[in-house]
Amino acid sequence: MNILFRKISLGILILFIFSSYCYSENEKKFLNNFFDGDEYQIQHVLICGNDMNLAIKYKDSSRFIVEKAIIYQLEKNTIIPHIKFTKDKIEIKNEAVFSSNIKGKDFYGWKIKITEKSGFIRTTYYCENGKNIADGISLFWDKNRNTFIKYEIDRSQW
């Protein structure tokens, strides 16, 4: 009985390790594709109690300005991309919620500040090698819709 228990436990452990390896490989392939093979870093974030990851490619190793990023969630062998920061565009589930092309100015990067507990994300837009700065947009996690949405102030209430 004891030997059978050990064999079953070992088998379950091997299956778990193998499924974790496959899952990691899927995640690596997804991120390598998103970042076009460039180097990136992953940070775990807990957005309103939801386990998510923030994968970032920093600009010129500044560790401050982000060139490209994605916030995604891992669920049952599925990668769910929530927000993509690519060049001068922010997309939520493949729909652009912000796109800026400041005439005569070259895009440089983003500053992304996440408040995990409230699920609030504030962005700053950099151009001209980081010399010019503009406010980006703010986003927040909508628990009812289970997605991020663009934060907009209802000015009619002022």
PyRosetta script that sets phi, psi and omega in degrees:
from pyrosetta import init, pose_from_sequence

init()
pose = pose_from_sequence("MNILFRKISLGILILFIFSSYCYSENEKKFLNNFFDGDEYQIQHVLICGNDMNLAIKYKDSSRFIVEKAIIYQLEKNTIIPHIKFTKDKIEIKNEAVFSSNIKGKDFYGWKIKITEKSGFIRTTYYCENGKNIADGISLFWDKNRNTFIKYEIDRSQW")
pose.set_psi(1, -44.8)
pose.set_omega(1, -179.1)
pose.set_phi(2, -63.8)
pose.set_psi(2, -38.6)
pose.set_omega(2, 179.4)
pose.set_phi(3, -67.8)
pose.set_psi(3, -41.9)
pose.set_omega(3, 178.6)
pose.set_phi(4, -61.5)
pose.set_psi(4, -43.5)
pose.set_omega(4, 178.6)
pose.set_phi(5, -60.1)
pose.set_psi(5, -43.2)
pose.set_omega(5, 179.3)
pose.set_phi(6, -63.6)
pose.set_psi(6, -42.5)
pose.set_omega(6, 179.9)
pose.set_phi(7, -64.0)
pose.set_psi(7, -43.8)
pose.set_omega(7, 179.0)
pose.set_phi(8, -64.5)
pose.set_psi(8, -44.1)
pose.set_omega(8, 179.3)
pose.set_phi(9, -61.7)
pose.set_psi(9, -42.6)
pose.set_omega(9, 178.6)
pose.set_phi(10, -63.7)
pose.set_psi(10, -41.9)
pose.set_omega(10, 178.7)
pose.set_phi(11, -62.0)
pose.set_psi(11, -43.8)
pose.set_omega(11, 178.6)
pose.set_phi(12, -64.0)
pose.set_psi(12, -41.7)
pose.set_omega(12, 178.6)
pose.set_phi(13, -61.8)
pose.set_psi(13, -44.4)
pose.set_omega(13, 179.0)
pose.set_phi(14, -62.6)
pose.set_psi(14, -43.0)
pose.set_omega(14, 177.4)
pose.set_phi(15, -62.1)
pose.set_psi(15, -41.5)
pose.set_omega(15, 179.3)
pose.set_phi(16, -63.6)
pose.set_psi(16, -45.7)
pose.set_omega(16, 179.8)
pose.set_phi(17, -63.1)
pose.set_psi(17, -43.5)
pose.set_omega(17, -179.5)
pose.set_phi(18, -64.1)
pose.set_psi(18, -44.5)
pose.set_omega(18, -179.4)
pose.set_phi(19, -66.6)
pose.set_psi(19, -35.3)
pose.set_omega(19, 176.7)
pose.set_phi(20, -66.1)
pose.set_psi(20, -39.3)
pose.set_omega(20, 178.9)
pose.set_phi(21, -64.1)
pose.set_psi(21, -46.8)
pose.set_omega(21, 179.2)
pose.set_phi(22, -61.7)
pose.set_psi(22, -41.6)
pose.set_omega(22, -180.0)
pose.set_phi(23, -63.2)
pose.set_psi(23, -43.1)
pose.set_omega(23, 178.3)
pose.set_phi(24, -63.5)
pose.set_psi(24, -40.3)
pose.set_omega(24, 179.0)
pose.set_phi(25, -63.6)
pose.set_psi(25, -40.3)
pose.set_omega(25, 177.3)
pose.set_phi(26, -62.5)
pose.set_psi(26, -42.7)
pose.set_omega(26, 179.2)
pose.set_phi(27, -64.0)
pose.set_psi(27, -44.0)
pose.set_omega(27, 179.0)
pose.set_phi(28, -61.6)
pose.set_psi(28, -44.9)
pose.set_omega(28, 178.8)
pose.set_phi(29, -60.9)
pose.set_psi(29, -44.8)
pose.set_omega(29, 179.7)
pose.set_phi(30, -59.5)
pose.set_psi(30, -48.6)
pose.set_omega(30, -177.5)
pose.set_phi(31, -70.5)
pose.set_psi(31, -38.9)
pose.set_omega(31, 176.3)
pose.set_phi(32, -61.2)
pose.set_psi(32, -37.9)
pose.set_omega(32, 177.0)
pose.set_phi(33, -67.2)
pose.set_psi(33, -44.6)
pose.set_omega(33, -179.4)
pose.set_phi(34, -62.5)
pose.set_psi(34, -42.4)
pose.set_omega(34, -177.4)
pose.set_phi(35, -92.3)
pose.set_psi(35, 11.6)
pose.set_omega(35, 178.0)
pose.set_phi(36, 53.8)
pose.set_psi(36, 36.7)
pose.set_omega(36, 178.3)
pose.set_phi(37, 79.6)
pose.set_psi(37, -2.5)
pose.set_omega(37, 179.0)
pose.set_phi(38, -74.9)
pose.set_psi(38, 161.4)
pose.set_omega(38, -179.6)
pose.set_phi(39, -71.8)
pose.set_psi(39, 141.5)
pose.set_omega(39, 179.6)
pose.set_phi(40, -144.4)
pose.set_psi(40, 167.8)
pose.set_omega(40, 177.2)
pose.set_phi(41, -127.2)
pose.set_psi(41, 149.0)
pose.set_omega(41, 179.9)
pose.set_phi(42, -115.9)
pose.set_psi(42, 132.8)
pose.set_omega(42, 174.7)
pose.set_phi(43, -121.7)
pose.set_psi(43, 135.7)
pose.set_omega(43, 175.2)
pose.set_phi(44, -80.8)
pose.set_psi(44, 134.0)
pose.set_omega(44, 175.9)
pose.set_phi(45, -129.9)
pose.set_psi(45, 146.4)
pose.set_omega(45, 179.3)
pose.set_phi(46, -113.7)
pose.set_psi(46, 94.9)
pose.set_omega(46, -176.1)
pose.set_phi(47, -92.7)
pose.set_psi(47, 111.1)
pose.set_omega(47, -179.8)
pose.set_phi(48, 47.5)
pose.set_psi(48, 41.1)
pose.set_omega(48, 178.7)
pose.set_phi(49, 85.8)
pose.set_psi(49, -0.5)
pose.set_omega(49, 179.3)
pose.set_phi(50, -99.1)
pose.set_psi(50, 125.5)
pose.set_omega(50, 177.2)
pose.set_phi(51, -71.7)
pose.set_psi(51, 120.9)
pose.set_omega(51, 179.0)
pose.set_phi(52, -137.6)
pose.set_psi(52, 169.5)
pose.set_omega(52, 176.6)
pose.set_phi(53, -125.8)
pose.set_psi(53, 145.3)
pose.set_omega(53, 174.3)
pose.set_phi(54, -116.8)
pose.set_psi(54, 111.8)
pose.set_omega(54, 177.0)
pose.set_phi(55, -100.8)
pose.set_psi(55, 130.9)
pose.set_omega(55, -170.5)
pose.set_phi(56, -132.3)
pose.set_psi(56, 139.8)
pose.set_omega(56, 166.4)
pose.set_phi(57, -114.1)
pose.set_psi(57, 112.4)
pose.set_omega(57, -179.3)
pose.set_phi(58, -79.0)
pose.set_psi(58, 152.3)
pose.set_omega(58, 177.4)
pose.set_phi(59, -81.4)
pose.set_psi(59, 123.5)
pose.set_omega(59, 174.4)
pose.set_phi(60, 47.1)
pose.set_psi(60, 39.8)
pose.set_omega(60, -179.4)
pose.set_phi(61, 49.3)
pose.set_psi(61, 32.3)
pose.set_omega(61, -179.7)
pose.set_phi(62, -73.0)
pose.set_psi(62, -24.3)
pose.set_omega(62, -176.7)
pose.set_phi(63, 59.0)
pose.set_psi(63, 20.5)
pose.set_omega(63, -178.7)
pose.set_phi(64, -133.3)
pose.set_psi(64, -48.1)
pose.set_omega(64, -178.5)
pose.set_phi(65, -101.5)
pose.set_psi(65, 130.0)
pose.set_omega(65, -175.8)
pose.set_phi(66, -99.6)
pose.set_psi(66, 129.0)
pose.set_omega(66, 177.5)
pose.set_phi(67, -85.0)
pose.set_psi(67, -41.0)
pose.set_omega(67, -177.2)
pose.set_phi(68, -152.8)
pose.set_psi(68, 142.2)
pose.set_omega(68, -179.0)
pose.set_phi(69, -155.9)
pose.set_psi(69, 161.7)
pose.set_omega(69, 175.5)
pose.set_phi(70, -147.7)
pose.set_psi(70, 138.4)
pose.set_omega(70, 172.2)
pose.set_phi(71, -108.0)
pose.set_psi(71, 124.8)
pose.set_omega(71, -176.7)
pose.set_phi(72, -141.8)
pose.set_psi(72, 165.3)
pose.set_omega(72, -178.7)
pose.set_phi(73, -126.1)
pose.set_psi(73, 146.4)
pose.set_omega(73, 176.8)
pose.set_phi(74, -107.2)
pose.set_psi(74, 122.6)
pose.set_omega(74, 179.2)
pose.set_phi(75, -139.5)
pose.set_psi(75, 116.4)
pose.set_omega(75, 174.0)
pose.set_phi(76, 43.5)
pose.set_psi(76, 64.3)
pose.set_omega(76, 178.4)
pose.set_phi(77, 61.6)
pose.set_psi(77, 20.0)
pose.set_omega(77, 179.0)
pose.set_phi(78, -124.4)
pose.set_psi(78, 137.1)
pose.set_omega(78, 176.3)
pose.set_phi(79, -101.0)
pose.set_psi(79, 121.0)
pose.set_omega(79, -178.8)
pose.set_phi(80, -109.9)
pose.set_psi(80, 103.4)
pose.set_omega(80, 177.4)
pose.set_phi(81, -76.3)
pose.set_psi(81, 129.6)
pose.set_omega(81, -179.7)
pose.set_phi(82, -102.2)
pose.set_psi(82, -52.2)
pose.set_omega(82, -178.0)
pose.set_phi(83, -133.2)
pose.set_psi(83, 134.6)
pose.set_omega(83, 175.3)
pose.set_phi(84, -119.1)
pose.set_psi(84, 132.8)
pose.set_omega(84, 174.0)
pose.set_phi(85, -111.3)
pose.set_psi(85, 105.2)
pose.set_omega(85, -179.2)
pose.set_phi(86, -130.1)
pose.set_psi(86, 124.7)
pose.set_omega(86, -177.1)
pose.set_phi(87, 46.2)
pose.set_psi(87, -122.6)
pose.set_omega(87, -176.2)
pose.set_phi(88, -99.7)
pose.set_psi(88, 28.4)
pose.set_omega(88, -174.8)
pose.set_phi(89, -130.7)
pose.set_psi(89, 143.8)
pose.set_omega(89, 171.7)
pose.set_phi(90, -120.0)
pose.set_psi(90, 128.4)
pose.set_omega(90, 179.8)
pose.set_phi(91, -121.7)
pose.set_psi(91, 140.2)
pose.set_omega(91, 171.0)
pose.set_phi(92, -114.3)
pose.set_psi(92, 118.9)
pose.set_omega(92, -178.6)
pose.set_phi(93, 47.1)
pose.set_psi(93, 51.5)
pose.set_omega(93, 175.4)
pose.set_phi(94, 66.5)
pose.set_psi(94, 16.9)
pose.set_omega(94, 175.0)
pose.set_phi(95, -117.8)
pose.set_psi(95, 125.0)
pose.set_omega(95, -179.0)
pose.set_phi(96, -66.9)
pose.set_psi(96, 126.4)
pose.set_omega(96, 175.8)
pose.set_phi(97, -111.4)
pose.set_psi(97, -11.1)
pose.set_omega(97, 177.2)
pose.set_phi(98, -155.1)
pose.set_psi(98, 130.9)
pose.set_omega(98, 174.8)
pose.set_phi(99, -146.7)
pose.set_psi(99, 126.2)
pose.set_omega(99, -176.9)
pose.set_phi(100, -134.3)
pose.set_psi(100, 129.1)
pose.set_omega(100, 173.2)
pose.set_phi(101, -130.3)
pose.set_psi(101, 95.8)
pose.set_omega(101, -179.1)
pose.set_phi(102, -75.9)
pose.set_psi(102, 119.1)
pose.set_omega(102, -174.0)
pose.set_phi(103, -54.7)
pose.set_psi(103, 126.1)
pose.set_omega(103, 177.8)
pose.set_phi(104, 79.1)
pose.set_psi(104, 3.0)
pose.set_omega(104, -178.6)
pose.set_phi(105, -117.7)
pose.set_psi(105, 135.6)
pose.set_omega(105, 178.2)
pose.set_phi(106, -91.3)
pose.set_psi(106, 130.8)
pose.set_omega(106, 177.1)
pose.set_phi(107, -59.5)
pose.set_psi(107, 140.5)
pose.set_omega(107, 179.1)
pose.set_phi(108, -119.6)
pose.set_psi(108, -46.6)
pose.set_omega(108, -179.0)
pose.set_phi(109, 172.1)
pose.set_psi(109, -175.4)
pose.set_omega(109, -178.3)
pose.set_phi(110, -121.2)
pose.set_psi(110, 152.3)
pose.set_omega(110, 162.4)
pose.set_phi(111, -111.6)
pose.set_psi(111, 128.7)
pose.set_omega(111, -177.3)
pose.set_phi(112, -121.1)
pose.set_psi(112, 121.7)
pose.set_omega(112, 178.9)
pose.set_phi(113, -118.9)
pose.set_psi(113, 119.1)
pose.set_omega(113, -177.5)
pose.set_phi(114, -109.4)
pose.set_psi(114, 128.2)
pose.set_omega(114, 170.7)
pose.set_phi(115, -102.0)
pose.set_psi(115, 102.2)
pose.set_omega(115, -169.9)
pose.set_phi(116, -62.3)
pose.set_psi(116, -45.1)
pose.set_omega(116, -174.0)
pose.set_phi(117, -61.1)
pose.set_psi(117, -43.2)
pose.set_omega(117, -178.8)
pose.set_phi(118, -90.4)
pose.set_psi(118, -13.4)
pose.set_omega(118, -178.4)
pose.set_phi(119, 74.2)
pose.set_psi(119, 23.6)
pose.set_omega(119, -177.2)
pose.set_phi(120, -96.0)
pose.set_psi(120, 132.7)
pose.set_omega(120, 179.5)
pose.set_phi(121, -124.0)
pose.set_psi(121, 125.7)
pose.set_omega(121, 177.6)
pose.set_phi(122, -112.5)
pose.set_psi(122, 136.0)
pose.set_omega(122, -179.5)
pose.set_phi(123, -120.7)
pose.set_psi(123, 151.7)
pose.set_omega(123, 173.4)
pose.set_phi(124, -128.0)
pose.set_psi(124, 138.9)
pose.set_omega(124, -174.3)
pose.set_phi(125, -105.7)
pose.set_psi(125, 126.9)
pose.set_omega(125, 180.0)
pose.set_phi(126, -113.6)
pose.set_psi(126, 140.7)
pose.set_omega(126, 173.2)
pose.set_phi(127, -140.2)
pose.set_psi(127, 175.1)
pose.set_omega(127, -178.9)
pose.set_phi(128, 51.3)
pose.set_psi(128, 58.3)
pose.set_omega(128, 178.2)
pose.set_phi(129, 57.1)
pose.set_psi(129, 29.7)
pose.set_omega(129, 177.6)
pose.set_phi(130, 86.9)
pose.set_psi(130, 2.9)
pose.set_omega(130, -178.3)
pose.set_phi(131, -78.8)
pose.set_psi(131, -33.5)
pose.set_omega(131, 179.3)
pose.set_phi(132, -106.6)
pose.set_psi(132, 137.0)
pose.set_omega(132, -176.3)
pose.set_phi(133, -128.0)
pose.set_psi(133, 139.8)
pose.set_omega(133, 175.3)
pose.set_phi(134, -137.7)
pose.set_psi(134, 153.6)
pose.set_omega(134, 175.3)
pose.set_phi(135, -67.0)
pose.set_psi(135, 136.5)
pose.set_omega(135, 172.6)
pose.set_phi(136, -90.0)
pose.set_psi(136, -141.5)
pose.set_omega(136, 176.7)
pose.set_phi(137, -114.9)
pose.set_psi(137, 169.3)
pose.set_omega(137, 173.7)
pose.set_phi(138, -114.9)
pose.set_psi(138, 146.0)
pose.set_omega(138, -179.0)
pose.set_phi(139, -130.5)
pose.set_psi(139, 157.6)
pose.set_omega(139, 173.4)
pose.set_phi(140, -148.2)
pose.set_psi(140, 157.3)
pose.set_omega(140, -179.5)
pose.set_phi(141, -80.1)
pose.set_psi(141, 120.6)
pose.set_omega(141, 176.3)
pose.set_phi(142, -95.1)
pose.set_psi(142, 108.6)
pose.set_omega(142, -176.3)
pose.set_phi(143, -63.1)
pose.set_psi(143, -35.4)
pose.set_omega(143, -177.8)
pose.set_phi(144, -68.6)
pose.set_psi(144, -38.1)
pose.set_omega(144, -179.1)
pose.set_phi(145, -92.1)
pose.set_psi(145, -12.7)
pose.set_omega(145, -178.7)
pose.set_phi(146, 58.6)
pose.set_psi(146, 44.3)
pose.set_omega(146, 179.4)
pose.set_phi(147, -156.9)
pose.set_psi(147, 166.3)
pose.set_omega(147, 172.3)
pose.set_phi(148, -82.6)
pose.set_psi(148, 147.5)
pose.set_omega(148, 174.0)
pose.set_phi(149, -135.0)
pose.set_psi(149, 158.4)
pose.set_omega(149, 179.3)
pose.set_phi(150, -73.1)
pose.set_psi(150, 131.7)
pose.set_omega(150, 179.6)
pose.set_phi(151, -84.9)
pose.set_psi(151, 122.7)
pose.set_omega(151, 178.9)
pose.set_phi(152, -129.5)
pose.set_psi(152, 135.3)
pose.set_omega(152, 179.5)
pose.set_phi(153, -85.3)
pose.set_psi(153, 129.7)
pose.set_omega(153, 176.6)
pose.set_phi(154, -82.3)
pose.set_psi(154, 95.8)
pose.set_omega(154, -176.4)
pose.set_phi(155, -68.7)
pose.set_psi(155, -16.3)
pose.set_omega(155, 178.5)
pose.set_phi(156, -68.9)
pose.set_psi(156, -17.5)
pose.set_omega(156, -179.4)
pose.set_phi(157, -86.9)
pose.set_psi(157, -1.3)
pose.set_omega(157, -178.5)
pose.set_phi(158, -82.5)
pose.dump_pdb("model.pdb")
